Amino acid sequence: MPSRQAAGFMMRWQQPLVVDGEVRTCPGCGGYRDWIGLCLRDDSVWLRCRGGHETKKPGLDAA
Ligand SMILES: [Zn+2]
């Protein structure tokens, strides 16, 4: 899990997050909305659900 100091910026998705035509769900709790996206300086993207689970999304476009 990356440290907070490594975070480039954060984004918030309050609506369901759809990637490649599929709604992303949290593997930890099954949640599908109210995500926080952490975009790191190495261009990796992490998604955190409102339950605090984090999932790396290497294919997600940060834009
Ligand atoms: Zn979760």
N, CA, C, O and the ligand as a Tripos MOL2 file, in Angstrom:
@<TRIPOS>MOLECULE
protein
  253   251    64     0     0
PROTEIN
NO_CHARGES

@<TRIPOS>ATOM
      1 N           0.8520   -1.2010    0.0000 N.3       1 MET1
      2 CA          0.0000    0.0000    0.0000 C.3       1 MET1
      3 C           0.8880    1.2500    0.0000 C.2       1 MET1
      4 O           1.7790    1.3890    0.8370 O.2       1 MET1
      5 N           0.6390    2.1240   -0.9160 N.am      2 PRO2
      6 CA          1.5050    3.3040   -1.0080 C.3       2 PRO2
      7 C           1.3040    4.2420    0.1770 C.2       2 PRO2
      8 O           0.2280    4.3020    0.7710 O.2       2 PRO2
      9 N           2.3380    4.9500    0.4970 N.am      3 SER3
     10 CA          2.2270    5.9340    1.5680 C.3       3 SER3
     11 C           1.4870    7.1650    1.0590 C.2       3 SER3
     12 O           1.4220    7.4080   -0.1460 O.2       3 SER3
     13 N           0.9490    7.9140    1.9570 N.am      4 ARG4
     14 CA          0.2010    9.1080    1.5530 C.3       4 ARG4
     15 C           1.1280   10.1580    0.9500 C.2       4 ARG4
     16 O           0.7000   10.9830    0.1440 O.2       4 ARG4
     17 N           2.3800   10.1220    1.3390 N.am      5 GLN5
     18 CA          3.3160   11.0990    0.7850 C.3       5 GLN5
     19 C           3.5650   10.8560   -0.6990 C.2       5 GLN5
     20 O           3.9610   11.7660   -1.4280 O.2       5 GLN5
     21 N           3.3300    9.6140   -1.1440 N.am      6 ALA6
     22 CA          3.5800    9.2810   -2.5330 C.3       6 ALA6
     23 C           2.4260    9.6880   -3.4410 C.2       6 ALA6
     24 O           2.5620    9.6670   -4.6650 O.2       6 ALA6
     25 N           1.3090   10.0530   -2.8600 N.am      7 ALA7
     26 CA          0.1300   10.3400   -3.6690 C.3       7 ALA7
     27 C           0.3290   11.6040   -4.4870 C.2       7 ALA7
     28 O           0.7770   12.6260   -3.9670 O.2       7 ALA7
     29 N           0.0000   11.5320   -5.7480 N.am      8 GLY8
     30 CA          0.0540   12.7140   -6.5990 C.3       8 GLY8
     31 C          -1.1660   13.5800   -6.3690 C.2       8 GLY8
     32 O          -1.0430   14.7490   -6.0040 O.2       8 GLY8
     33 N          -2.3250   13.0210   -6.5770 N.am      9 PHE9
     34 CA         -3.5590   13.7450   -6.2730 C.3       9 PHE9
     35 C          -4.6920   12.7470   -6.0940 C.2       9 PHE9
     36 O          -4.5540   11.5620   -6.3970 O.2       9 PHE9
     37 N          -5.7980   13.2450   -5.6020 N.am     10 MET10
     38 CA         -6.9450   12.3880   -5.3240 C.3      10 MET10
     39 C          -8.1430   12.8620   -6.1230 C.2      10 MET10
     40 O          -8.3040   14.0510   -6.3970 O.2      10 MET10
     41 N          -8.9750   11.9080   -6.4870 N.am     11 MET11
     42 CA        -10.2250   12.2390   -7.1530 C.3      11 MET11
     43 C         -11.3580   11.5240   -6.4340 C.2      11 MET11
     44 O         -11.1470   10.5010   -5.7840 O.2      11 MET11
     45 N         -12.5340   12.0610   -6.5550 N.am     12 ARG12
     46 CA        -13.6940   11.4750   -5.8970 C.3      12 ARG12
     47 C         -14.7280   11.1070   -6.9520 C.2      12 ARG12
     48 O         -15.0780   11.9200   -7.8080 O.2      12 ARG12
     49 N         -15.2090    9.8760   -6.8780 N.am     13 TRP13
     50 CA        -16.3390    9.4760   -7.7200 C.3      13 TRP13
     51 C         -17.5080    9.1420   -6.8160 C.2      13 TRP13
     52 O         -17.4500    8.1750   -6.0560 O.2      13 TRP13
     53 N         -18.5420    9.9140   -6.8870 N.am     14 GLN14
     54 CA        -19.7270    9.6030   -6.0820 C.3      14 GLN14
     55 C         -20.7080    8.7400   -6.8490 C.2      14 GLN14
     56 O         -21.5890    8.1130   -6.2610 O.2      14 GLN14
     57 N         -20.5530    8.7080   -8.1730 N.am     15 GLN15
     58 CA        -21.4130    7.8390   -8.9630 C.3      15 GLN15
     59 C         -20.6930    6.5250   -9.2430 C.2      15 GLN15
     60 O         -19.4770    6.4440   -9.0700 O.2      15 GLN15
     61 N         -21.4190    5.4990   -9.6720 N.am     16 PRO16
     62 CA        -20.7450    4.2460  -10.0190 C.3      16 PRO16
     63 C         -19.6350    4.4730  -11.0300 C.2      16 PRO16
     64 O         -19.7790    5.2720  -11.9550 O.2      16 PRO16
     65 N         -18.5430    3.7750  -10.8490 N.am     17 LEU17
     66 CA        -17.3740    3.9370  -11.7060 C.3      17 LEU17
     67 C         -17.3970    2.8520  -12.7810 C.2      17 LEU17
     68 O         -17.3030    1.6600  -12.4880 O.2      17 LEU17
     69 N         -17.5230    3.2930  -14.0210 N.am     18 VAL18
     70 CA        -17.6090    2.3510  -15.1280 C.3      18 VAL18
     71 C         -16.2980    2.3890  -15.9080 C.2      18 VAL18
     72 O         -15.8750    3.4450  -16.3800 O.2      18 VAL18
     73 N         -15.6660    1.2360  -16.0360 N.am     19 VAL19
     74 CA        -14.4290    1.1020  -16.7910 C.3      19 VAL19
     75 C         -14.6190    0.0040  -17.8230 C.2      19 VAL19
     76 O         -14.9760   -1.1250  -17.4860 O.2      19 VAL19
     77 N         -14.3780    0.3430  -19.0780 N.am     20 ASP20
     78 CA        -14.5400   -0.6220  -20.1660 C.3      20 ASP20
     79 C         -15.9280   -1.2530  -20.1760 C.2      20 ASP20
     80 O         -16.0840   -2.4420  -20.4560 O.2      20 ASP20
     81 N         -16.9220   -0.4430  -19.8670 N.am     21 GLY21
     82 CA        -18.3000   -0.9040  -19.9510 C.3      21 GLY21
     83 C         -18.7730   -1.7180  -18.7700 C.2      21 GLY21
     84 O         -19.8960   -2.2230  -18.7730 O.2      21 GLY21
     85 N         -17.9240   -1.8530  -17.7470 N.am     22 GLU22
     86 CA        -18.3190   -2.6200  -16.5770 C.3      22 GLU22
     87 C         -18.2330   -1.7490  -15.3330 C.2      22 GLU22
     88 O         -17.3110   -0.9470  -15.1820 O.2      22 GLU22
     89 N         -19.1960   -1.9140  -14.4540 N.am     23 VAL23
     90 CA        -19.1680   -1.1850  -13.1900 C.3      23 VAL23
     91 C         -18.1340   -1.8330  -12.2770 C.2      23 VAL23
     92 O         -18.1730   -3.0370  -12.0240 O.2      23 VAL23
     93 N         -17.2160   -1.0160  -11.7900 N.am     24 ARG24
     94 CA        -16.1840   -1.5250  -10.8790 C.3      24 ARG24
     95 C         -16.7920   -1.7510   -9.5040 C.2      24 ARG24
     96 O         -17.4890   -0.8860   -8.9750 O.2      24 ARG24
     97 N         -16.5270   -2.9030   -8.9370 N.am     25 THR25
     98 CA        -16.9920   -3.1870   -7.5940 C.3      25 THR25
     99 C         -15.7990   -3.4970   -6.7000 C.2      25 THR25
    100 O         -14.7710   -3.9960   -7.1580 O.2      25 THR25
    101 N         -15.9530   -3.1960   -5.4360 N.am     26 CYS26
    102 CA        -14.8790   -3.4570   -4.4880 C.3      26 CYS26
    103 C         -14.7890   -4.9410   -4.1760 C.2      26 CYS26
    104 O         -15.8010   -5.5490   -3.8300 O.2      26 CYS26
    105 N         -13.6020   -5.5480   -4.2870 N.am     27 PRO27
    106 CA        -13.4550   -6.9600   -3.9470 C.3      27 PRO27
    107 C         -13.5900   -7.2180   -2.4500 C.2      27 PRO27
    108 O         -13.7810   -8.3570   -2.0240 O.2      27 PRO27
    109 N         -13.4910   -6.1710   -1.6660 N.am     28 GLY28
    110 CA        -13.5560   -6.3460   -0.2250 C.3      28 GLY28
    111 C         -14.9770   -6.3220    0.3110 C.2      28 GLY28
    112 O         -15.3160   -7.0830    1.2170 O.2      28 GLY28
    113 N         -15.8080   -5.4470   -0.2470 N.am     29 CYS29
    114 CA        -17.1540   -5.2870    0.3090 C.3      29 CYS29
    115 C         -18.2350   -5.2530   -0.7590 C.2      29 CYS29
    116 O         -19.4220   -5.2250   -0.4340 O.2      29 CYS29
    117 N         -17.8430   -5.2560   -2.0330 N.am     30 GLY30
    118 CA        -18.8310   -5.2690   -3.1000 C.3      30 GLY30
    119 C         -19.4240   -3.9070   -3.4150 C.2      30 GLY30
    120 O         -20.3380   -3.8010   -4.2330 O.2      30 GLY30
    121 N         -18.9170   -2.8750   -2.7800 N.am     31 GLY31
    122 CA        -19.4190   -1.5300   -3.0380 C.3      31 GLY31
    123 C         -19.0830   -1.0890   -4.4500 C.2      31 GLY31
    124 O         -18.0620   -1.4990   -5.0020 O.2      31 GLY31
    125 N         -19.9210   -0.2670   -5.0340 N.am     32 TYR32
    126 CA        -19.7000    0.1380   -6.4140 C.3      32 TYR32
    127 C         -19.7720    1.6440   -6.6060 C.2      32 TYR32
    128 O         -19.7210    2.1150   -7.7430 O.2      32 TYR32
    129 N         -19.8890    2.4070   -5.5400 N.am     33 ARG33
    130 CA        -19.9630    3.8530   -5.6910 C.3      33 ARG33
    131 C         -19.2620    4.5290   -4.5250 C.2      33 ARG33
    132 O         -18.8950    3.8910   -3.5380 O.2      33 ARG33
    133 N         -19.0850    5.8430   -4.6630 N.am     34 ASP34
    134 CA        -18.4240    6.6410   -3.6360 C.3      34 ASP34
    135 C         -16.9580    6.2210   -3.4790 C.2      34 ASP34
    136 O         -16.4910    5.9400   -2.3750 O.2      34 ASP34
    137 N         -16.2460    6.1850   -4.6100 N.am     35 TRP35
    138 CA        -14.8330    5.8500   -4.6170 C.3      35 TRP35
    139 C         -13.9640    7.0820   -4.4060 C.2      35 TRP35
    140 O         -14.3610    8.2070   -4.7120 O.2      35 TRP35
    141 N         -12.7810    6.8440   -3.8820 N.am     36 ILE36
    142 CA        -11.7260    7.8460   -3.9220 C.3      36 ILE36
    143 C         -10.5880    7.2600   -4.7460 C.2      36 ILE36
    144 O         -10.0950    6.1700   -4.4520 O.2      36 ILE36
    145 N         -10.1760    7.9850   -5.7730 N.am     37 GLY37
    146 CA         -9.0760    7.5440   -6.6050 C.3      37 GLY37
    147 C          -7.7980    8.2490   -6.2020 C.2      37 GLY37
    148 O          -7.7630    9.4720   -6.0760 O.2      37 GLY37
    149 N          -6.7420    7.4610   -6.0010 N.am     38 LEU38
    150 CA         -5.4380    8.0260   -5.6590 C.3      38 LEU38
    151 C          -4.5080    7.8240   -6.8540 C.2      38 LEU38
    152 O          -4.1840    6.6960   -7.2250 O.2      38 LEU38
    153 N          -4.0950    8.9250   -7.4390 N.am     39 CYS39
    154 CA         -3.1980    8.8560   -8.5960 C.3      39 CYS39
    155 C          -1.7880    9.1620   -8.1230 C.2      39 CYS39
    156 O          -1.5020   10.2660   -7.6590 O.2      39 CYS39
    157 N          -0.9140    8.1800   -8.2450 N.am     40 LEU40
    158 CA          0.4370    8.3160   -7.7110 C.3      40 LEU40
    159 C           1.4030    8.8090   -8.7680 C.2      40 LEU40
    160 O           1.0970    8.8460   -9.9590 O.2      40 LEU40
    161 N           2.5720    9.1830   -8.2970 N.am     41 ARG41
    162 CA          3.5500    9.7780   -9.2130 C.3      41 ARG41
    163 C           4.1170    8.7680  -10.1980 C.2      41 ARG41
    164 O           4.6780    9.1490  -11.2250 O.2      41 ARG41
    165 N           3.9760    7.4850   -9.8930 N.am     42 ASP42
    166 CA          4.4310    6.4890  -10.8650 C.3      42 ASP42
    167 C           3.3190    6.1000  -11.8300 C.2      42 ASP42
    168 O           3.4190    5.0930  -12.5310 O.2      42 ASP42
    169 N           2.2530    6.9060  -11.8610 N.am     43 ASP43
    170 CA          1.1290    6.7260  -12.7830 C.3      43 ASP43
    171 C           0.2440    5.5420  -12.4460 C.2      43 ASP43
    172 O          -0.6410    5.2010  -13.2310 O.2      43 ASP43
    173 N           0.4500    4.9130  -11.3220 N.am     44 SER44
    174 CA         -0.5040    3.8920  -10.9090 C.3      44 SER44
    175 C          -1.7020    4.5840  -10.2500 C.2      44 SER44
    176 O          -1.5970    5.6930   -9.7250 O.2      44 SER44
    177 N          -2.8250    3.9000  -10.2950 N.am     45 VAL45
    178 CA         -4.0490    4.4510   -9.7270 C.3      45 VAL45
    179 C          -4.6260    3.4460   -8.7450 C.2      45 VAL45
    180 O          -4.7830    2.2660   -9.0570 O.2      45 VAL45
    181 N          -4.9350    3.9330   -7.5660 N.am     46 TRP46
    182 CA         -5.5710    3.1020   -6.5570 C.3      46 TRP46
    183 C          -6.9770    3.6190   -6.3120 C.2      46 TRP46
    184 O          -7.2290    4.8240   -6.3120 O.2      46 TRP46
    185 N          -7.8740    2.6880   -6.1060 N.am     47 LEU47
    186 CA         -9.2420    3.0500   -5.7560 C.3      47 LEU47
    187 C          -9.5210    2.6390   -4.3300 C.2      47 LEU47
    188 O          -9.1940    1.5280   -3.9130 O.2      47 LEU47
    189 N         -10.1170    3.5260   -3.6030 N.am     48 ARG48
    190 CA        -10.4810    3.2180   -2.2220 C.3      48 ARG48
    191 C         -11.9890    3.3770   -2.0790 C.2      48 ARG48
    192 O         -12.5460    4.4230   -2.4120 O.2      48 ARG48
    193 N         -12.6330    2.3530   -1.5900 N.am     49 CYS49
    194 CA        -14.0760    2.4270   -1.3900 C.3      49 CYS49
    195 C         -14.3520    3.1310   -0.0700 C.2      49 CYS49
    196 O         -13.4340    3.4520    0.6850 O.2      49 CYS49
    197 N         -15.6250    3.3650    0.1910 N.am     50 ARG50
    198 CA        -15.9560    4.0690    1.4240 C.3      50 ARG50
    199 C         -15.7240    3.1920    2.6460 C.2      50 ARG50
    200 O         -15.7280    3.6800    3.7760 O.2      50 ARG50
    201 N         -15.5220    1.9000    2.4200 N.am     51 GLY51
    202 CA        -15.1950    0.9970    3.5250 C.3      51 GLY51
    203 C         -13.7060    0.9540    3.8250 C.2      51 GLY51
    204 O         -13.2890    0.3120    4.7890 O.2      51 GLY51
    205 N         -12.8910    1.6360    3.0040 N.am     52 GLY52
    206 CA        -11.4650    1.7160    3.2750 C.3      52 GLY52
    207 C         -10.6340    0.6640    2.5610 C.2      52 GLY52
    208 O          -9.4210    0.6030    2.7620 O.2      52 GLY52
    209 N         -11.2590   -0.1670    1.7300 N.am     53 HIS53
    210 CA        -10.4980   -1.1480    0.9670 C.3      53 HIS53
    211 C          -9.8290   -0.4580   -0.2110 C.2      53 HIS53
    212 O         -10.4100    0.4370   -0.8250 O.2      53 HIS53
    213 N          -8.6180   -0.8710   -0.5240 N.am     54 GLU54
    214 CA         -7.8970   -0.2690   -1.6370 C.3      54 GLU54
    215 C          -7.5930   -1.3120   -2.6900 C.2      54 GLU54
    216 O          -7.2170   -2.4390   -2.3700 O.2      54 GLU54
    217 N          -7.7570   -0.9320   -3.9490 N.am     55 THR55
    218 CA         -7.5300   -1.8220   -5.0660 C.3      55 THR55
    219 C          -6.7350   -1.0740   -6.1160 C.2      55 THR55
    220 O          -7.0760    0.0560   -6.4670 O.2      55 THR55
    221 N          -5.7000   -1.6800   -6.6120 N.am     56 LYS56
    222 CA         -4.9030   -1.0350   -7.6480 C.3      56 LYS56
    223 C          -5.5810   -1.2220   -8.9970 C.2      56 LYS56
    224 O          -6.0580   -2.3060   -9.3320 O.2      56 LYS56
    225 N          -5.6100   -0.1340   -9.7640 N.am     57 LYS57
    226 CA         -6.2250   -0.1750  -11.0830 C.3      57 LYS57
    227 C          -5.2290    0.3030  -12.1300 C.2      57 LYS57
    228 O          -5.2730    1.4600  -12.5500 O.2      57 LYS57
    229 N          -4.3390   -0.5710  -12.5490 N.am     58 PRO58
    230 CA         -3.2820   -0.1350  -13.4650 C.3      58 PRO58
    231 C          -3.8080    0.3300  -14.8040 C.2      58 PRO58
    232 O          -3.1440    1.1200  -15.4760 O.2      58 PRO58
    233 N          -4.9750   -0.1290  -15.2150 N.am     59 GLY59
    234 CA         -5.4680    0.2240  -16.5440 C.3      59 GLY59
    235 C          -6.3670    1.4340  -16.5730 C.2      59 GLY59
    236 O          -6.8540    1.8240  -17.6350 O.2      59 GLY59
    237 N          -6.5950    2.0360  -15.4150 N.am     60 LEU60
    238 CA         -7.5480    3.1440  -15.3640 C.3      60 LEU60
    239 C          -6.8790    4.4520  -15.7920 C.2      60 LEU60
    240 O          -5.8090    4.8190  -15.3060 O.2      60 LEU60
    241 N          -7.5310    5.1190  -16.6960 N.am     61 ASP61
    242 CA         -7.0070    6.3950  -17.1690 C.3      61 ASP61
    243 C          -7.1940    7.4520  -16.0870 C.2      61 ASP61
    244 O          -8.3110    7.6860  -15.6250 O.2      61 ASP61
    245 N          -6.1280    8.0700  -15.6980 N.am     62 ALA62
    246 CA         -6.1800    9.0510  -14.6200 C.3      62 ALA62
    247 C          -6.9600   10.3010  -15.0040 C.2      62 ALA62
    248 O          -7.4500   11.0280  -14.1390 O.2      62 ALA62
    249 N          -7.0710   10.5410  -16.2960 N.am     63 ALA63
    250 CA         -7.8120   11.7310  -16.7290 C.3      63 ALA63
    251 C          -9.2890   11.5110  -16.5010 C.2      63 ALA63
    252 O         -10.0980   12.3910  -16.7970 O.2      63 ALA63
    253 ZN        -14.7620   -2.0760    0.0210 Zn       64 ZN64
@<TRIPOS>BOND
     1     1     2 1
     2     2     3 1
     3     3     4 2
     4     3     5 am
     5     5     6 1
     6     6     7 1
     7     7     8 2
     8     7     9 am
     9     9    10 1
    10    10    11 1
    11    11    12 2
    12    11    13 am
    13    13    14 1
    14    14    15 1
    15    15    16 2
    16    15    17 am
    17    17    18 1
    18    18    19 1
    19    19    20 2
    20    19    21 am
    21    21    22 1
    22    22    23 1
    23    23    24 2
    24    23    25 am
    25    25    26 1
    26    26    27 1
    27    27    28 2
    28    27    29 am
    29    29    30 1
    30    30    31 1
    31    31    32 2
    32    31    33 am
    33    33    34 1
    34    34    35 1
    35    35    36 2
    36    35    37 am
    37    37    38 1
    38    38    39 1
    39    39    40 2
    40    39    41 am
    41    41    42 1
    42    42    43 1
    43    43    44 2
    44    43    45 am
    45    45    46 1
    46    46    47 1
    47    47    48 2
    48    47    49 am
    49    49    50 1
    50    50    51 1
    51    51    52 2
    52    51    53 am
    53    53    54 1
    54    54    55 1
    55    55    56 2
    56    55    57 am
    57    57    58 1
    58    58    59 1
    59    59    60 2
    60    59    61 am
    61    61    62 1
    62    62    63 1
    63    63    64 2
    64    63    65 am
    65    65    66 1
    66    66    67 1
    67    67    68 2
    68    67    69 am
    69    69    70 1
    70    70    71 1
    71    71    72 2
    72    71    73 am
    73    73    74 1
    74    74    75 1
    75    75    76 2
    76    75    77 am
    77    77    78 1
    78    78    79 1
    79    79    80 2
    80    79    81 am
    81    81    82 1
    82    82    83 1
    83    83    84 2
    84    83    85 am
    85    85    86 1
    86    86    87 1
    87    87    88 2
    88    87    89 am
    89    89    90 1
    90    90    91 1
    91    91    92 2
    92    91    93 am
    93    93    94 1
    94    94    95 1
    95    95    96 2
    96    95    97 am
    97    97    98 1
    98    98    99 1
    99    99   100 2
   100    99   101 am
   101   101   102 1
   102   102   103 1
   103   103   104 2
   104   103   105 am
   105   105   106 1
   106   106   107 1
   107   107   108 2
   108   107   109 am
   109   109   110 1
   110   110   111 1
   111   111   112 2
   112   111   113 am
   113   113   114 1
   114   114   115 1
   115   115   116 2
   116   115   117 am
   117   117   118 1
   118   118   119 1
   119   119   120 2
   120   119   121 am
   121   121   122 1
   122   122   123 1
   123   123   124 2
   124   123   125 am
   125   125   126 1
   126   126   127 1
   127   127   128 2
   128   127   129 am
   129   129   130 1
   130   130   131 1
   131   131   132 2
   132   131   133 am
   133   133   134 1
   134   134   135 1
   135   135   136 2
   136   135   137 am
   137   137   138 1
   138   138   139 1
   139   139   140 2
   140   139   141 am
   141   141   142 1
   142   142   143 1
   143   143   144 2
   144   143   145 am
   145   145   146 1
   146   146   147 1
   147   147   148 2
   148   147   149 am
   149   149   150 1
   150   150   151 1
   151   151   152 2
   152   151   153 am
   153   153   154 1
   154   154   155 1
   155   155   156 2
   156   155   157 am
   157   157   158 1
   158   158   159 1
   159   159   160 2
   160   159   161 am
   161   161   162 1
   162   162   163 1
   163   163   164 2
   164   163   165 am
   165   165   166 1
   166   166   167 1
   167   167   168 2
   168   167   169 am
   169   169   170 1
   170   170   171 1
   171   171   172 2
   172   171   173 am
   173   173   174 1
   174   174   175 1
   175   175   176 2
   176   175   177 am
   177   177   178 1
   178   178   179 1
   179   179   180 2
   180   179   181 am
   181   181   182 1
   182   182   183 1
   183   183   184 2
   184   183   185 am
   185   185   186 1
   186   186   187 1
   187   187   188 2
   188   187   189 am
   189   189   190 1
   190   190   191 1
   191   191   192 2
   192   191   193 am
   193   193   194 1
   194   194   195 1
   195   195   196 2
   196   195   197 am
   197   197   198 1
   198   198   199 1
   199   199   200 2
   200   199   201 am
   201   201   202 1
   202   202   203 1
   203   203   204 2
   204   203   205 am
   205   205   206 1
   206   206   207 1
   207   207   208 2
   208   207   209 am
   209   209   210 1
   210   210   211 1
   211   211   212 2
   212   211   213 am
   213   213   214 1
   214   214   215 1
   215   215   216 2
   216   215   217 am
   217   217   218 1
   218   218   219 1
   219   219   220 2
   220   219   221 am
   221   221   222 1
   222   222   223 1
   223   223   224 2
   224   223   225 am
   225   225   226 1
   226   226   227 1
   227   227   228 2
   228   227   229 am
   229   229   230 1
   230   230   231 1
   231   231   232 2
   232   231   233 am
   233   233   234 1
   234   234   235 1
   235   235   236 2
   236   235   237 am
   237   237   238 1
   238   238   239 1
   239   239   240 2
   240   239   241 am
   241   241   242 1
   242   242   243 1
   243   243   244 2
   244   243   245 am
   245   245   246 1
   246   246   247 1
   247   247   248 2
   248   247   249 am
   249   249   250 1
   250   250   251 1
   251   251   252 2
@<TRIPOS>SUBSTRUCTURE
     1 MET1         2 RESIDUE 1 A MET
     2 PRO2         6 RESIDUE 1 A PRO
     3 SER3        10 RESIDUE 1 A SER
     4 ARG4        14 RESIDUE 1 A ARG
     5 GLN5        18 RESIDUE 1 A GLN
     6 ALA6        22 RESIDUE 1 A ALA
     7 ALA7        26 RESIDUE 1 A ALA
     8 GLY8        30 RESIDUE 1 A GLY
     9 PHE9        34 RESIDUE 1 A PHE
    10 MET10       38 RESIDUE 1 A MET
    11 MET11       42 RESIDUE 1 A MET
    12 ARG12       46 RESIDUE 1 A ARG
    13 TRP13       50 RESIDUE 1 A TRP
    14 GLN14       54 RESIDUE 1 A GLN
    15 GLN15       58 RESIDUE 1 A GLN
    16 PRO16       62 RESIDUE 1 A PRO
    17 LEU17       66 RESIDUE 1 A LEU
    18 VAL18       70 RESIDUE 1 A VAL
    19 VAL19       74 RESIDUE 1 A VAL
    20 ASP20       78 RESIDUE 1 A ASP
    21 GLY21       82 RESIDUE 1 A GLY
    22 GLU22       86 RESIDUE 1 A GLU
    23 VAL23       90 RESIDUE 1 A VAL
    24 ARG24       94 RESIDUE 1 A ARG
    25 THR25       98 RESIDUE 1 A THR
    26 CYS26      102 RESIDUE 1 A CYS
    27 PRO27      106 RESIDUE 1 A PRO
    28 GLY28      110 RESIDUE 1 A GLY
    29 CYS29      114 RESIDUE 1 A CYS
    30 GLY30      118 RESIDUE 1 A GLY
    31 GLY31      122 RESIDUE 1 A GLY
    32 TYR32      126 RESIDUE 1 A TYR
    33 ARG33      130 RESIDUE 1 A ARG
    34 ASP34      134 RESIDUE 1 A ASP
    35 TRP35      138 RESIDUE 1 A TRP
    36 ILE36      142 RESIDUE 1 A ILE
    37 GLY37      146 RESIDUE 1 A GLY
    38 LEU38      150 RESIDUE 1 A LEU
    39 CYS39      154 RESIDUE 1 A CYS
    40 LEU40      158 RESIDUE 1 A LEU
    41 ARG41      162 RESIDUE 1 A ARG
    42 ASP42      166 RESIDUE 1 A ASP
    43 ASP43      170 RESIDUE 1 A ASP
    44 SER44      174 RESIDUE 1 A SER
    45 VAL45      178 RESIDUE 1 A VAL
    46 TRP46      182 RESIDUE 1 A TRP
    47 LEU47      186 RESIDUE 1 A LEU
    48 ARG48      190 RESIDUE 1 A ARG
    49 CYS49      194 RESIDUE 1 A CYS
    50 ARG50      198 RESIDUE 1 A ARG
    51 GLY51      202 RESIDUE 1 A GLY
    52 GLY52      206 RESIDUE 1 A GLY
    53 HIS53      210 RESIDUE 1 A HIS
    54 GLU54      214 RESIDUE 1 A GLU
    55 THR55      218 RESIDUE 1 A THR
    56 LYS56      222 RESIDUE 1 A LYS
    57 LYS57      226 RESIDUE 1 A LYS
    58 PRO58      230 RESIDUE 1 A PRO
    59 GLY59      234 RESIDUE 1 A GLY
    60 LEU60      238 RESIDUE 1 A LEU
    61 ASP61      242 RESIDUE 1 A ASP
    62 ALA62      246 RESIDUE 1 A ALA
    63 ALA63      250 RESIDUE 1 A ALA
    64 ZN64       253 GROUP 0 **** ****
